[in-house]
Amino acid sequence: MKPRLQAAFIPNRFYFLIVLILLLVTGLTIRIIDLTLINRNFLQHQGDVRAVRTIDTPAFRGIITDRNGYPLAVSTTVYSVWINPQEFSFSNQDIKLVSESLGLSVAEIKKILLKEKNKHKEFVYIKRGVSPDIATRLKQNGLSGVYFQETYKRYYPEGEVAAHMLGFTNIDDVGQEGIELAYNEWLSGHSGKKTVVKDRRGHVVSDITQISEQKPGNDLTLSIDRRIQYLAYRELMQGVAKNVATSGTVVVLDVKTGEVLAMVNNPSFNPNNRSPKQKDVYRNRAITDTFEPGSTIKAFSIASALDSGLFKPTTVIDTYPGWFRVDHHVVRDEHNNNSINVAQILQVSSNVGTTKMILALPSNQLWNLLHRVGFGETTGTGFPGEQGGSLVKRSVWAPFALATLAFGYGISVTPLQLAQAYSVFANDGIKIPVSLLKVDKSPVGERVLNEKTAKQMRDLLETVVSTKGATGELAQVPGYRVAGKTGTALMAGIHGYQQHRYTSSFIGLAPASHPRLIVAVIIHDPQGKHYYASQVCAPIFEKIMEGALRILNIEPDGLATSAA
């Protein structure tokens, strides 16, 4: 009986298993239909949320070039490395791999990741601006929670030579100083967006679609000539070192177009590797800093006297005994020059002679000319932080205030203003706007000085350089006629003018017969053997002017004079 009962029970168990399997298969089939047909859209969306991302595609910042197309600022691809603390293992091995790859200490990485505010985040920057090679090596380690974001970094091939002119961008490639800041919107472009599929480690597996195209920034062509810029910086740097000066500036200007062919300052900085301690050298002193120009203003004082018709280049002025009392003050010359004519007053830079002429004119005549040539207002370049200097207009001029203005005190100017003002002599009395960008044709200028007077002043300024013993003798350029003026002024401090501290300057133009270039050289606080501009600035001017004339292949106009 027992064997029969067991045989009867076996088929019932078999059927039960068959039914159970059929139920399971039916359930799985229904689930498959539900997943693939009924709830497909919902599930696909949930998958996309976890794998499909919308990311920004950075825009390429426009290239900045010199007037000849040589790149001065370009953008290169770099990577930002970030970590998701919720995914990162925090093992000693993984932290060590990250630290060795990025050049950070283990302590630095732990400090970043274990900050209280970062513990619960899913995005923490570890290092930005990482080179593609370093990023690739780190990627190959396949560390969980370590991600990479492609971006751009600005690179400046000329380094410190053009640093003040160009400025720089920040870590996000946004202009912070100089041309980069002034034309940031033009250079920046616009980022794009695209959808991508990422794997569980956050790496992009494939692109799905481009939502919006990135728009690259516009290129920008500057007025400067890289060759002249380098020449000016080299000679300025050597001049500052030789004269043990605190700083210096050079501006080279094309007098026909108003284009700035070179603008340099020393000390400078490397925009590719800036130090937080160097912030005091970031500013472009040629545009943002002012100084009292001293005797370089005498060219305008004498131009004002000639323009009045009361004086001629041959008019004789008695400067004996080398000093002159004005109100309760005394105006002095370095030497007693006795009776000298207007041309000689400029050659020896006589304060007494200049003062006597200006005090014989209507009180506002000099101020009006200084204002017309551009002093007291910005040049309009649009450069960030540009200063307009100081040119005070008085309703009633005290004689001594007018006298000090005549020889360059009581007025402050920028080096660029001074260069633009002297271009009036080069352009026969026409003032033209200056430009930091390359121009296609010469701009229309404005007459601010009588043509005859401008030409007379050019001739007088030439004698300052060509006459033996005159203050500008060391500025002579072989083969070219040069016209220019020296200036040496005491530096103002908190408690008034400082003894034995000077600003020395020389500004000149060449070729004098048909001017093409103006070079302005300013040296602050020379503490070497010399401080007079005739010995400090004139030799620097000569080297820069000579080199620039030859670089531009400008025809000499003084060969016969040199041969004689």
C-alpha positions in Angstrom: 0.0 0.0 0.0 2.8 2.4 0.8 4.4 2.2 -2.7 1.1 3.0 -4.4 0.4 6.1 -2.2 3.9 7.4 -3.0 3.4 6.9 -6.8 0.1 8.8 -6.7 1.7 11.7 -4.9 4.6 12.3 -7.4 2.3 13.4 -10.3 0.6 16.0 -8.1 4.0 17.6 -7.1 5.1 17.6 -10.7 1.9 19.5 -11.8 2.4 22.0 -8.9 5.9 22.8 -10.1 4.7 23.1 -13.7 2.0 25.6 -12.7 4.5 27.5 -10.5 6.9 27.8 -13.4 4.2 28.9 -15.7 3.1 31.6 -13.2 6.7 32.9 -12.9 7.1 33.0 -16.7 3.8 34.8 -17.1 4.8 37.3 -14.4 8.2 38.0 -16.1 6.5 38.4 -19.5 4.0 40.9 -18.0 6.9 42.7 -16.4 8.8 42.8 -19.6 5.8 44.2 -21.4 5.3 46.8 -18.7 9.0 47.9 -18.9 9.3 47.9 -22.6 5.9 49.2 -23.7 3.7 50.6 -21.0 6.2 52.5 -18.8 9.0 52.9 -21.4 9.0 56.7 -21.4 9.1 57.0 -17.7 11.9 54.5 -17.3 13.9 56.0 -20.2 13.6 59.4 -18.5 14.9 58.0 -15.2 17.8 56.4 -17.0 18.6 59.7 -18.8 18.5 61.6 -15.5 21.3 59.3 -14.3 23.3 59.1 -17.5 22.4 62.1 -19.8 23.9 65.5 -18.9 23.8 69.0 -20.3 27.3 70.5 -20.3 28.8 73.8 -21.3 31.2 73.9 -24.2 33.7 76.8 -23.5 34.2 79.4 -26.1 37.6 80.1 -27.5 38.8 83.6 -26.5 39.9 85.9 -29.4 43.6 86.2 -30.2 45.4 89.5 -29.6 48.1 90.2 -32.1 50.5 93.0 -32.8 50.1 95.2 -35.9 52.0 92.6 -38.0 49.8 89.7 -37.0 52.2 88.2 -34.4 50.2 86.6 -31.5 50.6 88.4 -28.2 47.8 86.6 -26.3 46.4 83.2 -27.2 44.2 80.6 -25.5 45.3 77.0 -24.9 43.3 74.0 -23.7 43.6 73.1 -20.1 41.6 71.1 -17.6 40.0 71.7 -14.2 40.2 68.7 -11.9 37.3 68.2 -9.5 36.3 65.5 -7.1 32.9 64.3 -5.8 33.6 63.6 -2.1 30.5 61.2 -2.1 32.3 58.9 -4.6 35.9 59.4 -3.9 37.5 56.5 -1.8 39.7 58.7 0.4 42.2 55.8 0.5 45.8 56.8 1.1 46.7 55.3 -2.3 44.1 57.3 -4.2 45.0 60.5 -2.4 48.7 59.9 -3.1 48.0 59.4 -6.9 46.1 62.7 -7.1 48.7 64.6 -5.1 51.6 63.3 -7.2 49.8 64.0 -10.5 48.8 67.5 -9.6 51.8 68.6 -7.6 49.9 69.1 -4.4 50.7 67.7 -1.0 48.5 65.0 0.6 47.8 67.5 3.4 46.5 70.1 0.9 44.1 67.7 -0.8 42.8 66.4 2.6 42.3 70.0 3.7 40.2 70.8 0.7 38.1 67.6 0.7 37.6 67.4 4.5 36.5 71.0 5.0 33.1 71.0 6.8 31.5 72.9 3.9 32.8 70.4 1.3 32.0 67.1 3.0 28.4 66.9 1.7 29.0 68.5 -1.7 29.2 66.6 -4.9 31.5 69.0 -6.7 34.8 70.4 -5.2 37.6 71.9 -7.3 41.0 70.4 -6.6 43.1 72.2 -9.2 42.4 74.3 -12.2 44.5 75.1 -15.3 46.0 71.6 -15.5 47.9 70.8 -18.7 46.4 68.2 -21.0 49.4 65.8 -20.4 48.9 65.8 -16.6 45.2 65.4 -17.0 45.6 62.4 -19.3 48.0 60.7 -16.9 45.6 61.2 -14.0 42.6 59.9 -16.1 44.5 56.7 -16.8 44.4 55.8 -13.1 40.6 55.5 -13.4 40.0 56.9 -9.9 36.4 56.9 -8.7 35.0 60.4 -8.1 37.7 62.2 -10.0 36.4 64.3 -12.9 37.8 66.6 -15.5 36.4 69.8 -17.1 37.9 71.1 -20.3 38.5 74.9 -20.4 40.9 77.4 -21.8 43.9 79.3 -20.3 45.5 82.5 -21.6 49.1 82.4 -22.7 51.3 85.4 -23.4 54.3 84.7 -25.7 56.0 88.0 -25.0 55.8 87.6 -21.2 56.8 90.7 -19.3 57.7 92.7 -22.4 54.0 93.4 -23.2 52.5 92.6 -19.8 51.3 96.1 -18.9 49.7 96.7 -22.3 47.9 93.4 -22.6 47.0 92.9 -18.9 45.7 89.4 -18.1 42.7 87.2 -17.5 41.6 85.3 -14.3 41.1 81.6 -13.8 37.8 81.8 -15.6 39.5 83.5 -18.7 37.8 86.8 -17.9 39.9 90.0 -18.5 41.2 91.6 -15.3 43.7 94.2 -16.5 44.8 96.1 -19.6 43.6 95.4 -23.0 42.1 92.1 -21.8 39.8 94.0 -19.5 39.1 96.9 -21.8 38.0 94.6 -24.7 36.8 91.7 -22.6 33.3 91.6 -24.2 34.8 91.7 -27.7 37.3 88.9 -27.0 35.2 86.6 -24.8 32.7 85.0 -27.2 29.8 82.9 -25.9 29.8 79.3 -24.4 27.6 76.6 -26.1 25.6 73.7 -24.6 25.3 70.1 -25.6 23.8 66.9 -24.2 26.1 63.9 -23.5 25.9 60.4 -22.1 28.2 59.8 -19.1 29.1 56.5 -17.5 28.9 55.8 -13.8 32.3 57.5 -13.3 31.1 60.7 -14.9 33.2 60.2 -18.1 31.5 61.3 -21.3 30.7 58.2 -23.4 29.1 59.9 -26.4 27.6 63.2 -27.6 23.8 63.2 -28.2 23.0 66.6 -29.6 24.4 70.1 -29.7 21.9 72.4 -28.1 23.7 75.7 -28.9 27.0 76.2 -30.7 29.7 78.1 -28.9 30.7 81.4 -30.5 34.4 82.1 -30.4 35.6 85.6 -29.4 36.7 88.2 -31.9 40.4 88.7 -32.6 42.0 92.0 -31.8 44.9 93.8 -33.6 46.9 96.2 -31.5 48.9 99.2 -32.8 52.2 98.0 -31.2 55.0 96.5 -33.2 56.5 93.6 -31.3 60.0 94.4 -32.5 59.9 98.0 -31.2 58.2 96.9 -28.0 61.0 94.5 -27.3 63.6 97.1 -28.2 62.0 99.7 -25.9 61.7 97.3 -23.0 65.3 96.0 -23.3 66.7 99.5 -23.3 64.4 100.8 -20.5 65.3 97.8 -18.3 69.0 98.4 -18.8 68.5 102.2 -18.2 66.6 101.7 -15.0 69.3 99.3 -13.7 72.2 101.5 -14.7 70.8 104.6 -13.0 69.6 102.7 -9.9 66.0 104.0 -10.5 62.8 102.8 -8.9 60.9 102.7 -12.2 60.7 103.9 -15.8 58.4 104.2 -18.8 58.8 104.5 -22.5 56.2 105.4 -25.2 56.8 105.2 -28.9 54.2 107.0 -31.0 53.6 107.2 -34.8 53.0 110.9 -35.3 51.1 110.4 -38.6 48.5 107.9 -37.4 48.6 108.4 -33.6 49.3 104.7 -33.1 51.2 103.6 -30.1 54.0 101.5 -31.5 55.5 100.6 -28.1 54.5 101.2 -24.5 56.6 99.6 -21.8 57.3 99.9 -18.0 59.9 98.7 -15.7 59.6 96.9 -13.3 57.2 94.5 -15.0 55.7 91.1 -14.3 55.2 87.8 -16.1 51.5 87.4 -16.9 51.9 83.7 -17.4 53.1 83.2 -13.8 51.9 86.0 -11.6 52.7 86.3 -8.0 50.1 87.7 -5.5 53.0 89.8 -4.1 53.4 91.7 -7.4 50.1 93.5 -7.4 51.8 96.9 -7.2 53.5 96.4 -10.6 50.3 95.4 -12.5 49.3 99.0 -13.5 50.4 100.5 -16.8 52.3 103.6 -15.6 52.4 105.1 -19.1 48.6 105.7 -18.8 47.6 105.4 -15.1 50.4 107.3 -13.4 51.1 111.0 -13.5 54.2 113.1 -12.8 55.3 116.7 -12.9 57.0 117.0 -16.3 59.5 119.7 -15.5 61.3 121.4 -18.3 59.7 119.4 -21.1 56.8 121.9 -20.7 59.1 124.7 -21.7 58.5 123.8 -25.3 54.9 124.8 -24.9 55.8 127.9 -22.9 58.1 129.1 -25.7 55.5 128.1 -28.3 53.0 130.2 -26.5 55.4 133.2 -26.5 56.1 132.8 -30.2 52.5 132.4 -31.0 51.7 135.7 -29.2 53.9 137.6 -31.8 55.7 139.4 -28.9 58.8 137.1 -29.3 60.9 135.6 -32.0 63.5 132.9 -31.8 66.2 135.6 -32.0 64.6 137.8 -29.3 67.2 138.4 -26.5 66.3 138.0 -22.9 68.5 139.1 -20.0 68.8 136.2 -17.5 71.5 137.9 -15.4 72.5 137.1 -12.6 70.9 133.6 -13.0 68.0 134.1 -10.6 64.8 136.2 -10.7 62.6 137.2 -7.8 58.8 136.5 -8.4 56.6 137.6 -5.5 58.3 136.3 -2.4 60.0 133.5 -4.3 63.1 133.1 -6.3 63.3 131.4 -9.7 66.9 130.1 -10.4 68.9 128.7 -13.3 71.7 126.2 -12.8 74.2 128.8 -14.2 74.2 132.5 -14.9 73.5 132.6 -18.7 73.6 136.4 -19.0 71.7 137.7 -22.1 70.6 134.9 -24.4 68.0 134.6 -27.2 64.8 132.4 -27.1 66.5 129.6 -29.0 69.3 129.5 -26.4 66.8 129.7 -23.5 65.4 126.4 -24.8 68.9 124.9 -25.4 70.1 125.5 -21.8 66.6 125.1 -20.3 66.6 128.5 -18.6 63.9 128.9 -15.9 64.6 132.6 -15.7 64.3 133.3 -19.4 61.1 131.2 -19.7 59.5 132.9 -16.7 60.2 136.4 -18.0 58.6 135.6 -21.3 55.5 134.0 -19.8 55.0 136.8 -17.3 55.0 139.2 -20.3 52.0 137.4 -21.9 48.3 137.4 -21.0 47.9 135.2 -17.9 45.7 132.6 -19.5 47.6 132.2 -22.8 49.9 129.4 -21.6 47.1 127.5 -19.8 44.9 127.7 -23.0 47.7 126.1 -25.1 48.4 123.4 -22.6 44.7 122.6 -22.5 44.4 122.5 -26.3 47.3 120.0 -26.7 45.5 117.6 -24.3 46.8 118.2 -20.8 44.2 117.9 -18.1 42.1 115.4 -19.9 42.4 111.7 -20.8 43.6 110.8 -24.3 40.5 108.7 -25.0 42.2 105.3 -25.5 39.6 103.6 -23.3 42.4 101.9 -21.3 41.2 100.9 -17.8 42.4 103.4 -15.1 43.6 106.0 -17.5 44.3 109.3 -15.8 43.8 112.8 -17.2 46.4 114.5 -15.1 46.0 117.8 -13.5 45.9 121.3 -15.1 44.4 123.8 -12.8 42.7 126.8 -14.3 42.8 129.9 -12.1 40.5 132.9 -12.3 43.4 135.0 -11.2 47.0 133.9 -11.7 49.5 134.7 -9.1 52.8 135.5 -10.9 54.7 132.7 -9.1 52.0 130.1 -9.9 52.2 131.1 -13.5 56.0 131.0 -13.4 56.1 127.5 -12.0 53.7 126.3 -14.6 56.0 127.7 -17.3 58.8 125.4 -16.3 56.7 122.3 -15.5 55.6 122.4 -11.9 52.0 122.6 -10.7 50.9 120.4 -13.6 50.8 116.6 -13.7 50.7 114.5 -16.9 50.9 110.9 -18.1 53.7 109.8 -20.4 51.1 109.1 -23.1 49.7 112.7 -22.8 53.2 114.1 -23.1 53.9 112.1 -26.3 50.6 113.1 -27.8 51.2 116.8 -27.0 54.6 116.8 -28.7 53.0 115.2 -31.8 51.5 118.7 -32.3 54.9 120.0 -33.2 55.5 117.1 -35.5 52.2 117.5 -37.3 52.6 121.3 -37.9 50.1 122.3 -35.2 47.6 119.5 -35.7 46.5 117.3 -32.7 45.5 113.8 -33.7 43.9 111.2 -31.4 46.1 108.4 -30.1 45.2 104.7 -30.6 46.2 101.4 -29.0 44.6 99.6 -31.9 45.9 99.4 -35.4 44.3 102.0 -37.7 43.7 101.7 -41.4 44.2 105.3 -42.3 45.4 108.5 -40.6 42.7 110.1 -38.5 41.4 113.6 -39.0 43.1 116.0 -36.5 42.3 119.3 -34.9 44.4 122.4 -35.3 45.6 123.6 -31.8 48.7 125.6 -32.8 49.6 127.9 -35.6 51.5 126.0 -38.3 54.3 128.6 -38.4 54.8 128.4 -34.7 54.8 124.6 -34.8 57.6 124.5 -37.4 59.6 127.1 -35.5 59.4 125.0 -32.4 60.6 121.9 -34.3 63.6 123.9 -35.5 64.3 125.2 -31.9 63.9 121.7 -30.4 66.4 120.4 -33.0 69.0 122.9 -31.7 68.5 121.4 -28.2 69.9 118.1 -29.6 72.3 119.3 -32.3 74.1 122.2 -30.5 77.3 121.2 -28.7 76.8 121.6 -24.9 73.0 121.8 -25.1 71.0 119.6 -22.7 69.9 117.1 -25.4 73.3 116.5 -27.0 73.4 112.8 -26.0 70.1 112.1 -27.8 71.7 112.5 -31.3 71.0 109.6 -33.6 73.6 109.0 -36.3 72.2 109.8 -39.8 69.0 111.4 -38.5 68.0 114.9 -37.4 66.5 114.8 -34.0 64.4 117.4 -32.1 63.7 117.0 -28.4 63.7 118.4 -24.9 64.9 117.3 -21.5 63.1 117.6 -18.2 64.3 117.1 -14.6 61.9 117.7 -11.8 61.9 117.2 -8.0 59.6 114.5 -6.8 56.7 115.6 -4.6 56.3 113.7 -1.3 54.0 113.9 1.7 55.9 116.9 3.1 56.6 118.7 -0.1 59.3 118.3 -2.6 62.0 115.8 -1.7 65.7 116.6 -1.8 67.8 114.5 -4.1 64.9 112.7 -5.6 64.0 113.5 -9.2 61.9 112.5 -12.2 64.0 112.7 -15.3 62.4 112.7 -18.8 63.3 113.2 -22.4 60.9 113.4 -25.3 62.0 113.8 -28.9 60.9 113.3 -32.5 62.7 112.2 -35.7 63.4 112.6 -38.5 63.1 116.3 -37.8 62.7 117.2 -41.4 59.7 115.0 -41.8 58.7 113.6 -38.4 57.6 110.0 -38.1 58.2 108.9 -34.6 58.1 110.3 -31.1 59.8 108.6 -28.2 59.1 109.6 -24.6 61.4 108.3 -21.8 60.7 108.8 -18.1 62.9 107.6 -15.3 61.7 107.9 -11.7 64.1 108.5 -8.8 67.5 107.7 -10.3 70.0 107.2 -7.5 73.1 106.4 -9.6 75.9 108.8 -10.6 73.5 111.1 -12.5 70.0 112.4 -12.2 69.8 115.0 -15.0 67.7 113.9 -17.9 70.5 114.9 -20.3 72.6 112.0 -18.9 69.9 109.6 -17.7 67.1 109.7 -20.3 68.8 111.0 -23.5 71.1 108.0 -24.0 68.1 105.6 -23.6 66.1 107.7 -26.1 69.0 107.5 -28.6 69.1 103.8 -28.6 65.3 103.3 -28.9 64.9 105.9 -31.6 67.8 104.6 -33.6 66.5 101.1 -33.5 62.9 102.0 -34.2 63.8 104.1 -37.2 65.9 101.2 -38.7 63.2 98.6 -38.0 60.7 100.7 -39.9 63.2 101.5 -42.6 62.6 105.2 -42.3 64.9 107.2 -44.6 67.7 109.2 -42.9 67.7 112.9 -43.2 70.9 113.8 -41.6 73.6 112.0 -43.5 75.3 115.2 -44.8 75.4 116.6 -41.4 76.9 113.4 -40.0 79.5 113.3 -42.7 80.5 116.9 -42.1 
